């Protein structure tokens, strides 16, 4: 999947009137355990709703689909975790 395809998917998800059982928007990073729990729940819900994917998208407002700055304390670079970075750095 290239960036254009990914942007198209995100744009279409942002046009939905609200979050769904298989789609969640988040502002900032949560604990790795919480992310794992959410991804598992979204994947299960996607299966129940006959969707190919569940989505957990960071940097999107819940109420209007607008974009937000995001802070993730961990970035993954190959096999290395780099702590304390922002996507805007």
ZIZISUL-V65043 format. One record per residue. PHI is phi in whole degrees, 0 to 359 (NA if undefined). D_CENTER is the distance of its C-alpha to the mean C-alpha in whole Angstrom. Layout:
{{PHI;D_CENTER} {PHI;D_CENTER}}
This chain:
{{NA;16} {264;17} {300;15} {297;17} {294;16} {296;12} {298;13} {298;14} {297;12} {298;9} {300;13} {293;14} {291;11} {292;11} {280;15} {296;15} {293;17} {195;14} {297;12} {234;13} {295;14} {246;11} {219;8} {229;7} {256;6} {228;7} {273;9} {225;10} {300;10} {240;11} {299;14} {304;13} {296;15} {294;13} {298;10} {300;12} {297;13} {295;10} {297;9} {297;13} {297;13} {295;11} {296;12} {296;16} {295;15} {301;14} {298;18} {295;19} {266;18} {59;19} {257;16} {287;15} {217;12} {254;9} {231;6} {237;3} {244;2} {268;4} {91;8} {236;8} {289;11} {297;12} {278;15} {225;16} {73;12} {287;14} {271;12} {232;12} {289;13} {236;11} {242;13} {246;12} {287;15} {227;15} {239;14} {258;15} {233;18} {55;20} {259;21} {248;21} {257;19} {255;19} {265;19} {80;19} {250;17} {247;15} {296;14} {270;17} {287;19}}
